[in-house]
Amino acid sequence: MGLVIRLRRHGGRKRPFFRIVVADSKSPRDGRFVDQVGTYDPVTNPPRVTLQADKVERWRKMGALPSDTVKKLIEDATVTAQTA
């Protein structure tokens, strides 16, 4: 079982809202997940990302690989947190 950290889509049509979740790599995008570690709201200006950094690091140490999009969101969130 390979774990991935990826986006899970919520919200209505043309109003996307995503939850950042840890899931089995074989489960569907909006299917079962193991843990929720944050949210991403691309509709707001600027887009809002909330992360539970301790959970993200714990899951990464357990071998969970972030998707390309989530990897970028994590990097942007850490850069923002360091400059604030």
Gaussian input, Z-matrix of N, CA and C with variables (Angstrom, degrees):
# hf/3-21g

backbone

0 1
 N
 C     1     B1
 C     2     B2     1     A1
 N     3     B3     2     A2     1     D1
 C     4     B4     3     A3     2     D2
 C     5     B5     4     A4     3     D3
 N     6     B6     5     A5     4     D4
 C     7     B7     6     A6     5     D5
 C     8     B8     7     A7     6     D6
 N     9     B9     8     A8     7     D7
 C    10    B10     9     A9     8     D8
 C    11    B11    10    A10     9     D9
 N    12    B12    11    A11    10    D10
 C    13    B13    12    A12    11    D11
 C    14    B14    13    A13    12    D12
 N    15    B15    14    A14    13    D13
 C    16    B16    15    A15    14    D14
 C    17    B17    16    A16    15    D15
 N    18    B18    17    A17    16    D16
 C    19    B19    18    A18    17    D17
 C    20    B20    19    A19    18    D18
 N    21    B21    20    A20    19    D19
 C    22    B22    21    A21    20    D20
 C    23    B23    22    A22    21    D21
 N    24    B24    23    A23    22    D22
 C    25    B25    24    A24    23    D23
 C    26    B26    25    A25    24    D24
 N    27    B27    26    A26    25    D25
 C    28    B28    27    A27    26    D26
 C    29    B29    28    A28    27    D27
 N    30    B30    29    A29    28    D28
 C    31    B31    30    A30    29    D29
 C    32    B32    31    A31    30    D30
 N    33    B33    32    A32    31    D31
 C    34    B34    33    A33    32    D32
 C    35    B35    34    A34    33    D33
 N    36    B36    35    A35    34    D34
 C    37    B37    36    A36    35    D35
 C    38    B38    37    A37    36    D36
 N    39    B39    38    A38    37    D37
 C    40    B40    39    A39    38    D38
 C    41    B41    40    A40    39    D39
 N    42    B42    41    A41    40    D40
 C    43    B43    42    A42    41    D41
 C    44    B44    43    A43    42    D42
 N    45    B45    44    A44    43    D43
 C    46    B46    45    A45    44    D44
 C    47    B47    46    A46    45    D45
 N    48    B48    47    A47    46    D46
 C    49    B49    48    A48    47    D47
 C    50    B50    49    A49    48    D48
 N    51    B51    50    A50    49    D49
 C    52    B52    51    A51    50    D50
 C    53    B53    52    A52    51    D51
 N    54    B54    53    A53    52    D52
 C    55    B55    54    A54    53    D53
 C    56    B56    55    A55    54    D54
 N    57    B57    56    A56    55    D55
 C    58    B58    57    A57    56    D56
 C    59    B59    58    A58    57    D57
 N    60    B60    59    A59    58    D58
 C    61    B61    60    A60    59    D59
 C    62    B62    61    A61    60    D60
 N    63    B63    62    A62    61    D61
 C    64    B64    63    A63    62    D62
 C    65    B65    64    A64    63    D63
 N    66    B66    65    A65    64    D64
 C    67    B67    66    A66    65    D65
 C    68    B68    67    A67    66    D66
 N    69    B69    68    A68    67    D67
 C    70    B70    69    A69    68    D68
 C    71    B71    70    A70    69    D69
 N    72    B72    71    A71    70    D70
 C    73    B73    72    A72    71    D71
 C    74    B74    73    A73    72    D72
 N    75    B75    74    A74    73    D73
 C    76    B76    75    A75    74    D74
 C    77    B77    76    A76    75    D75
 N    78    B78    77    A77    76    D76
 C    79    B79    78    A78    77    D77
 C    80    B80    79    A79    78    D78
 N    81    B81    80    A80    79    D79
 C    82    B82    81    A81    80    D80
 C    83    B83    82    A82    81    D81
 N    84    B84    83    A83    82    D82
 C    85    B85    84    A84    83    D83
 C    86    B86    85    A85    84    D84
 N    87    B87    86    A86    85    D85
 C    88    B88    87    A87    86    D86
 C    89    B89    88    A88    87    D87
 N    90    B90    89    A89    88    D88
 C    91    B91    90    A90    89    D89
 C    92    B92    91    A91    90    D90
 N    93    B93    92    A92    91    D91
 C    94    B94    93    A93    92    D92
 C    95    B95    94    A94    93    D93
 N    96    B96    95    A95    94    D94
 C    97    B97    96    A96    95    D95
 C    98    B98    97    A97    96    D96
 N    99    B99    98    A98    97    D97
 C   100   B100    99    A99    98    D98
 C   101   B101   100   A100    99    D99
 N   102   B102   101   A101   100   D100
 C   103   B103   102   A102   101   D101
 C   104   B104   103   A103   102   D102
 N   105   B105   104   A104   103   D103
 C   106   B106   105   A105   104   D104
 C   107   B107   106   A106   105   D105
 N   108   B108   107   A107   106   D106
 C   109   B109   108   A108   107   D107
 C   110   B110   109   A109   108   D108
 N   111   B111   110   A110   109   D109
 C   112   B112   111   A111   110   D110
 C   113   B113   112   A112   111   D111
 N   114   B114   113   A113   112   D112
 C   115   B115   114   A114   113   D113
 C   116   B116   115   A115   114   D114
 N   117   B117   116   A116   115   D115
 C   118   B118   117   A117   116   D116
 C   119   B119   118   A118   117   D117
 N   120   B120   119   A119   118   D118
 C   121   B121   120   A120   119   D119
 C   122   B122   121   A121   120   D120
 N   123   B123   122   A122   121   D121
 C   124   B124   123   A123   122   D122
 C   125   B125   124   A124   123   D123
 N   126   B126   125   A125   124   D124
 C   127   B127   126   A126   125   D125
 C   128   B128   127   A127   126   D126
 N   129   B129   128   A128   127   D127
 C   130   B130   129   A129   128   D128
 C   131   B131   130   A130   129   D129
 N   132   B132   131   A131   130   D130
 C   133   B133   132   A132   131   D131
 C   134   B134   133   A133   132   D132
 N   135   B135   134   A134   133   D133
 C   136   B136   135   A135   134   D134
 C   137   B137   136   A136   135   D135
 N   138   B138   137   A137   136   D136
 C   139   B139   138   A138   137   D137
 C   140   B140   139   A139   138   D138
 N   141   B141   140   A140   139   D139
 C   142   B142   141   A141   140   D140
 C   143   B143   142   A142   141   D141
 N   144   B144   143   A143   142   D142
 C   145   B145   144   A144   143   D143
 C   146   B146   145   A145   144   D144
 N   147   B147   146   A146   145   D145
 C   148   B148   147   A147   146   D146
 C   149   B149   148   A148   147   D147
 N   150   B150   149   A149   148   D148
 C   151   B151   150   A150   149   D149
 C   152   B152   151   A151   150   D150
 N   153   B153   152   A152   151   D151
 C   154   B154   153   A153   152   D152
 C   155   B155   154   A154   153   D153
 N   156   B156   155   A155   154   D154
 C   157   B157   156   A156   155   D155
 C   158   B158   157   A157   156   D156
 N   159   B159   158   A158   157   D157
 C   160   B160   159   A159   158   D158
 C   161   B161   160   A160   159   D159
 N   162   B162   161   A161   160   D160
 C   163   B163   162   A162   161   D161
 C   164   B164   163   A163   162   D162
 N   165   B165   164   A164   163   D163
 C   166   B166   165   A165   164   D164
 C   167   B167   166   A166   165   D165
 N   168   B168   167   A167   166   D166
 C   169   B169   168   A168   167   D167
 C   170   B170   169   A169   168   D168
 N   171   B171   170   A170   169   D169
 C   172   B172   171   A171   170   D170
 C   173   B173   172   A172   171   D171
 N   174   B174   173   A173   172   D172
 C   175   B175   174   A174   173   D173
 C   176   B176   175   A175   174   D174
 N   177   B177   176   A176   175   D175
 C   178   B178   177   A177   176   D176
 C   179   B179   178   A178   177   D177
 N   180   B180   179   A179   178   D178
 C   181   B181   180   A180   179   D179
 C   182   B182   181   A181   180   D180
 N   183   B183   182   A182   181   D181
 C   184   B184   183   A183   182   D182
 C   185   B185   184   A184   183   D183
 N   186   B186   185   A185   184   D184
 C   187   B187   186   A186   185   D185
 C   188   B188   187   A187   186   D186
 N   189   B189   188   A188   187   D187
 C   190   B190   189   A189   188   D188
 C   191   B191   190   A190   189   D189
 N   192   B192   191   A191   190   D190
 C   193   B193   192   A192   191   D191
 C   194   B194   193   A193   192   D192
 N   195   B195   194   A194   193   D193
 C   196   B196   195   A195   194   D194
 C   197   B197   196   A196   195   D195
 N   198   B198   197   A197   196   D196
 C   199   B199   198   A198   197   D197
 C   200   B200   199   A199   198   D198
 N   201   B201   200   A200   199   D199
 C   202   B202   201   A201   200   D200
 C   203   B203   202   A202   201   D201
 N   204   B204   203   A203   202   D202
 C   205   B205   204   A204   203   D203
 C   206   B206   205   A205   204   D204
 N   207   B207   206   A206   205   D205
 C   208   B208   207   A207   206   D206
 C   209   B209   208   A208   207   D207
 N   210   B210   209   A209   208   D208
 C   211   B211   210   A210   209   D209
 C   212   B212   211   A211   210   D210
 N   213   B213   212   A212   211   D211
 C   214   B214   213   A213   212   D212
 C   215   B215   214   A214   213   D213
 N   216   B216   215   A215   214   D214
 C   217   B217   216   A216   215   D215
 C   218   B218   217   A217   216   D216
 N   219   B219   218   A218   217   D217
 C   220   B220   219   A219   218   D218
 C   221   B221   220   A220   219   D219
 N   222   B222   221   A221   220   D220
 C   223   B223   222   A222   221   D221
 C   224   B224   223   A223   222   D222
 N   225   B225   224   A224   223   D223
 C   226   B226   225   A225   224   D224
 C   227   B227   226   A226   225   D225
 N   228   B228   227   A227   226   D226
 C   229   B229   228   A228   227   D227
 C   230   B230   229   A229   228   D228
 N   231   B231   230   A230   229   D229
 C   232   B232   231   A231   230   D230
 C   233   B233   232   A232   231   D231
 N   234   B234   233   A233   232   D232
 C   235   B235   234   A234   233   D233
 C   236   B236   235   A235   234   D234
 N   237   B237   236   A236   235   D235
 C   238   B238   237   A237   236   D236
 C   239   B239   238   A238   237   D237
 N   240   B240   239   A239   238   D238
 C   241   B241   240   A240   239   D239
 C   242   B242   241   A241   240   D240
 N   243   B243   242   A242   241   D241
 C   244   B244   243   A243   242   D242
 C   245   B245   244   A244   243   D243
 N   246   B246   245   A245   244   D244
 C   247   B247   246   A246   245   D245
 C   248   B248   247   A247   246   D246
 N   249   B249   248   A248   247   D247
 C   250   B250   249   A249   248   D248
 C   251   B251   250   A250   249   D249

   B1=1.4514
   B2=1.5231
   B3=1.3233
   B4=1.4590
   B5=1.5169
   B6=1.3093
   B7=1.4567
   B8=1.5246
   B9=1.3379
   B10=1.4566
   B11=1.5224
   B12=1.3183
   B13=1.4629
   B14=1.5210
   B15=1.3327
   B16=1.4611
   B17=1.5138
   B18=1.3320
   B19=1.4619
   B20=1.5222
   B21=1.3159
   B22=1.4624
   B23=1.5237
   B24=1.3289
   B25=1.4573
   B26=1.5222
   B27=1.3327
   B28=1.4570
   B29=1.5132
   B30=1.3106
   B31=1.4592
   B32=1.5095
   B33=1.2986
   B34=1.4554
   B35=1.5142
   B36=1.3152
   B37=1.4513
   B38=1.5314
   B39=1.3002
   B40=1.4666
   B41=1.5266
   B42=1.3203
   B43=1.4692
   B44=1.5212
   B45=1.3271
   B46=1.4703
   B47=1.5228
   B48=1.2999
   B49=1.4573
   B50=1.5162
   B51=1.3094
   B52=1.4521
   B53=1.5157
   B54=1.3216
   B55=1.4500
   B56=1.5193
   B57=1.3099
   B58=1.4605
   B59=1.5236
   B60=1.3334
   B61=1.4600
   B62=1.5227
   B63=1.3226
   B64=1.4663
   B65=1.5243
   B66=1.3261
   B67=1.4651
   B68=1.5232
   B69=1.3196
   B70=1.4580
   B71=1.5239
   B72=1.3020
   B73=1.4607
   B74=1.5258
   B75=1.3296
   B76=1.4620
   B77=1.5168
   B78=1.3243
   B79=1.4625
   B80=1.5303
   B81=1.3428
   B82=1.4648
   B83=1.5267
   B84=1.3261
   B85=1.4650
   B86=1.5220
   B87=1.3152
   B88=1.4591
   B89=1.5222
   B90=1.3173
   B91=1.4598
   B92=1.5187
   B93=1.3265
   B94=1.4644
   B95=1.5181
   B96=1.3274
   B97=1.4547
   B98=1.5155
   B99=1.3231
   B100=1.4509
   B101=1.5275
   B102=1.3409
   B103=1.4581
   B104=1.5218
   B105=1.3294
   B106=1.4547
   B107=1.5216
   B108=1.3382
   B109=1.4647
   B110=1.5227
   B111=1.3293
   B112=1.4593
   B113=1.5086
   B114=1.3523
   B115=1.4579
   B116=1.5236
   B117=1.3402
   B118=1.4631
   B119=1.5174
   B120=1.3369
   B121=1.4594
   B122=1.5213
   B123=1.3530
   B124=1.4576
   B125=1.5280
   B126=1.3333
   B127=1.4563
   B128=1.5277
   B129=1.3300
   B130=1.4555
   B131=1.5314
   B132=1.3170
   B133=1.4542
   B134=1.5122
   B135=1.3124
   B136=1.4717
   B137=1.5243
   B138=1.3301
   B139=1.4698
   B140=1.5293
   B141=1.3306
   B142=1.4647
   B143=1.5313
   B144=1.3290
   B145=1.4639
   B146=1.5176
   B147=1.3268
   B148=1.4597
   B149=1.5206
   B150=1.3161
   B151=1.4659
   B152=1.5171
   B153=1.3129
   B154=1.4546
   B155=1.5279
   B156=1.3340
   B157=1.4635
   B158=1.5257
   B159=1.3438
   B160=1.4619
   B161=1.5206
   B162=1.3365
   B163=1.4662
   B164=1.5245
   B165=1.3301
   B166=1.4649
   B167=1.5266
   B168=1.3243
   B169=1.4702
   B170=1.5253
   B171=1.3378
   B172=1.4704
   B173=1.5241
   B174=1.3448
   B175=1.4627
   B176=1.5265
   B177=1.3350
   B178=1.4694
   B179=1.5215
   B180=1.3437
   B181=1.4622
   B182=1.5240
   B183=1.3407
   B184=1.4727
   B185=1.5231
   B186=1.3440
   B187=1.4641
   B188=1.5123
   B189=1.3269
   B190=1.4620
   B191=1.5242
   B192=1.3233
   B193=1.4588
   B194=1.5295
   B195=1.3290
   B196=1.4638
   B197=1.5225
   B198=1.3285
   B199=1.4590
   B200=1.5247
   B201=1.3226
   B202=1.4669
   B203=1.5244
   B204=1.3209
   B205=1.4593
   B206=1.5180
   B207=1.3105
   B208=1.4656
   B209=1.5240
   B210=1.3250
   B211=1.4646
   B212=1.5286
   B213=1.3451
   B214=1.4573
   B215=1.5304
   B216=1.3248
   B217=1.4659
   B218=1.5284
   B219=1.3258
   B220=1.4646
   B221=1.5264
   B222=1.3292
   B223=1.4653
   B224=1.5216
   B225=1.3439
   B226=1.4601
   B227=1.5203
   B228=1.3286
   B229=1.4594
   B230=1.5163
   B231=1.3390
   B232=1.4580
   B233=1.5226
   B234=1.3249
   B235=1.4708
   B236=1.5294
   B237=1.3342
   B238=1.4614
   B239=1.5240
   B240=1.3267
   B241=1.4605
   B242=1.5277
   B243=1.3215
   B244=1.4680
   B245=1.5248
   B246=1.3246
   B247=1.4632
   B248=1.5161
   B249=1.3201
   B250=1.4723
   B251=1.5070
   A1=108.01
   A2=116.86
   A3=121.76
   A4=109.81
   A5=116.72
   A6=120.79
   A7=110.00
   A8=115.10
   A9=121.46
   A10=108.98
   A11=115.49
   A12=121.57
   A13=104.98
   A14=116.49
   A15=119.72
   A16=111.70
   A17=114.95
   A18=121.31
   A19=110.17
   A20=115.84
   A21=123.08
   A22=106.06
   A23=117.43
   A24=121.47
   A25=112.29
   A26=114.34
   A27=123.04
   A28=106.90
   A29=117.67
   A30=120.85
   A31=110.89
   A32=114.80
   A33=120.72
   A34=112.54
   A35=113.97
   A36=119.80
   A37=108.78
   A38=115.95
   A39=124.46
   A40=113.58
   A41=118.61
   A42=123.95
   A43=108.38
   A44=118.30
   A45=119.78
   A46=111.80
   A47=115.12
   A48=124.18
   A49=105.52
   A50=117.34
   A51=120.25
   A52=111.44
   A53=116.20
   A54=122.30
   A55=106.81
   A56=116.59
   A57=121.39
   A58=106.29
   A59=115.86
   A60=120.69
   A61=111.28
   A62=114.47
   A63=122.18
   A64=105.92
   A65=116.50
   A66=120.44
   A67=109.99
   A68=114.68
   A69=120.87
   A70=107.42
   A71=117.19
   A72=120.49
   A73=112.87
   A74=117.55
   A75=120.66
   A76=113.35
   A77=118.79
   A78=120.50
   A79=109.56
   A80=117.74
   A81=120.77
   A82=112.26
   A83=115.83
   A84=121.20
   A85=112.52
   A86=117.83
   A87=121.42
   A88=111.99
   A89=116.83
   A90=121.55
   A91=112.79
   A92=114.95
   A93=121.30
   A94=111.37
   A95=114.64
   A96=120.12
   A97=108.84
   A98=116.00
   A99=122.61
   A100=110.85
   A101=116.88
   A102=121.20
   A103=109.47
   A104=116.63
   A105=121.34
   A106=107.99
   A107=116.54
   A108=120.25
   A109=113.50
   A110=118.29
   A111=119.33
   A112=112.05
   A113=114.78
   A114=121.59
   A115=109.32
   A116=115.38
   A117=122.35
   A118=107.30
   A119=116.18
   A120=122.22
   A121=108.50
   A122=118.31
   A123=120.67
   A124=113.65
   A125=118.22
   A126=121.22
   A127=111.55
   A128=117.69
   A129=120.49
   A130=109.88
   A131=115.37
   A132=119.62
   A133=109.15
   A134=121.44
   A135=127.94
   A136=111.32
   A137=117.31
   A138=120.10
   A139=111.05
   A140=116.21
   A141=121.12
   A142=110.37
   A143=115.53
   A144=122.48
   A145=107.66
   A146=116.86
   A147=120.76
   A148=107.25
   A149=115.60
   A150=121.35
   A151=109.90
   A152=115.38
   A153=121.33
   A154=104.87
   A155=114.89
   A156=121.29
   A157=112.67
   A158=117.06
   A159=119.02
   A160=111.41
   A161=117.39
   A162=120.15
   A163=110.93
   A164=116.40
   A165=119.83
   A166=109.97
   A167=116.99
   A168=119.97
   A169=112.18
   A170=116.50
   A171=119.45
   A172=110.42
   A173=117.42
   A174=119.96
   A175=111.32
   A176=117.36
   A177=119.21
   A178=110.65
   A179=117.75
   A180=120.61
   A181=111.32
   A182=116.77
   A183=120.78
   A184=111.68
   A185=117.45
   A186=119.91
   A187=114.99
   A188=118.74
   A189=120.67
   A190=109.37
   A191=116.25
   A192=121.54
   A193=109.63
   A194=118.58
   A195=119.99
   A196=111.32
   A197=116.05
   A198=120.23
   A199=107.94
   A200=117.22
   A201=120.54
   A202=111.26
   A203=117.20
   A204=121.06
   A205=111.10
   A206=117.15
   A207=120.67
   A208=110.10
   A209=117.56
   A210=120.44
   A211=109.87
   A212=117.36
   A213=121.56
   A214=110.56
   A215=117.72
   A216=121.03
   A217=111.34
   A218=117.14
   A219=120.98
   A220=109.88
   A221=116.88
   A222=120.04
   A223=111.33
   A224=117.37
   A225=120.91
   A226=111.29
   A227=117.32
   A228=121.13
   A229=110.50
   A230=118.25
   A231=119.81
   A232=111.34
   A233=117.36
   A234=120.78
   A235=109.43
   A236=116.85
   A237=121.01
   A238=110.77
   A239=117.14
   A240=120.77
   A241=111.28
   A242=117.06
   A243=120.45
   A244=111.39
   A245=117.89
   A246=120.52
   A247=112.56
   A248=117.94
   A249=120.29
   A250=112.33
   D1=115.25
   D2=176.54
   D3=-95.68
   D4=128.73
   D5=179.24
   D6=-94.58
   D7=141.10
   D8=176.54
   D9=-130.57
   D10=150.38
   D11=172.51
   D12=-104.33
   D13=117.05
   D14=-174.55
   D15=-145.17
   D16=175.99
   D17=-179.83
   D18=-88.56
   D19=143.02
   D20=176.19
   D21=-123.27
   D22=118.30
   D23=-170.99
   D24=-80.18
   D25=135.73
   D26=172.47
   D27=-133.44
   D28=-175.55
   D29=178.31
   D30=89.12
   D31=169.96
   D32=-177.37
   D33=-89.55
   D34=-173.68
   D35=179.03
   D36=-66.66
   D37=132.33
   D38=-178.16
   D39=63.40
   D40=13.44
   D41=174.44
   D42=-134.31
   D43=65.10
   D44=-175.48
   D45=-69.32
   D46=147.59
   D47=173.56
   D48=-145.97
   D49=133.88
   D50=-175.19
   D51=-121.08
   D52=144.23
   D53=169.49
   D54=-106.37
   D55=138.72
   D56=177.91
   D57=-93.09
   D58=116.50
   D59=-172.97
   D60=-127.84
   D61=158.84
   D62=171.14
   D63=-100.77
   D64=125.54
   D65=-176.44
   D66=-142.16
   D67=163.98
   D68=172.39
   D69=-69.27
   D70=138.95
   D71=-176.40
   D72=-63.70
   D73=-20.17
   D74=-178.43
   D75=-91.07
   D76=-10.19
   D77=179.90
   D78=-80.35
   D79=153.30
   D80=-178.74
   D81=-64.66
   D82=162.23
   D83=-176.82
   D84=-53.27
   D85=-46.22
   D86=-178.35
   D87=-103.72
   D88=20.33
   D89=-178.04
   D90=-90.05
   D91=-148.45
   D92=-176.68
   D93=-63.25
   D94=147.94
   D95=175.94
   D96=-141.71
   D97=162.97
   D98=-175.77
   D99=-92.04
   D100=-44.95
   D101=-175.53
   D102=-154.73
   D103=146.52
   D104=174.48
   D105=-99.37
   D106=128.63
   D107=-175.98
   D108=-117.17
   D109=-1.47
   D110=178.46
   D111=172.05
   D112=-175.77
   D113=178.50
   D114=-137.03
   D115=160.72
   D116=177.91
   D117=-142.96
   D118=121.88
   D119=179.69
   D120=-117.67
   D121=98.00
   D122=-176.33
   D123=-78.70
   D124=-10.03
   D125=-175.53
   D126=-76.76
   D127=-33.64
   D128=-178.68
   D129=-69.28
   D130=158.84
   D131=179.38
   D132=-120.97
   D133=108.85
   D134=0.81
   D135=-77.41
   D136=160.35
   D137=178.77
   D138=-56.04
   D139=140.10
   D140=-175.37
   D141=-104.83
   D142=129.69
   D143=177.34
   D144=-122.62
   D145=128.16
   D146=171.90
   D147=-120.40
   D148=131.03
   D149=-178.61
   D150=-131.01
   D151=145.18
   D152=169.52
   D153=-98.18
   D154=91.90
   D155=-170.98
   D156=-57.87
   D157=-36.74
   D158=179.98
   D159=-64.28
   D160=-39.92
   D161=178.34
   D162=-67.95
   D163=-41.38
   D164=-179.81
   D165=-60.29
   D166=-47.02
   D167=179.69
   D168=-64.32
   D169=-39.57
   D170=179.49
   D171=-62.03
   D172=-44.88
   D173=-179.05
   D174=-68.96
   D175=-35.78
   D176=177.90
   D177=-65.54
   D178=-36.80
   D179=177.04
   D180=-67.07
   D181=-27.55
   D182=177.74
   D183=-80.75
   D184=-5.36
   D185=175.38
   D186=109.01
   D187=6.03
   D188=178.51
   D189=-74.00
   D190=130.75
   D191=-179.20
   D192=-102.07
   D193=128.53
   D194=177.75
   D195=-76.32
   D196=147.29
   D197=173.57
   D198=-68.59
   D199=168.68
   D200=-178.25
   D201=-60.13
   D202=-42.72
   D203=-179.46
   D204=-66.07
   D205=-44.46
   D206=-179.73
   D207=-66.61
   D208=-36.60
   D209=178.01
   D210=-59.86
   D211=-42.82
   D212=178.66
   D213=-65.71
   D214=-41.71
   D215=178.71
   D216=-63.03
   D217=-40.30
   D218=178.90
   D219=-65.37
   D220=-44.38
   D221=179.20
   D222=-62.34
   D223=-43.96
   D224=179.13
   D225=-64.31
   D226=-38.61
   D227=-179.46
   D228=-67.47
   D229=-38.52
   D230=179.89
   D231=-71.19
   D232=-35.87
   D233=177.15
   D234=-65.29
   D235=-42.79
   D236=179.03
   D237=-64.92
   D238=-40.85
   D239=-179.21
   D240=-66.95
   D241=-34.41
   D242=-179.49
   D243=-73.20
   D244=-34.14
   D245=-179.43
   D246=-81.78
   D247=-19.46
   D248=-178.36
   D249=-79.26

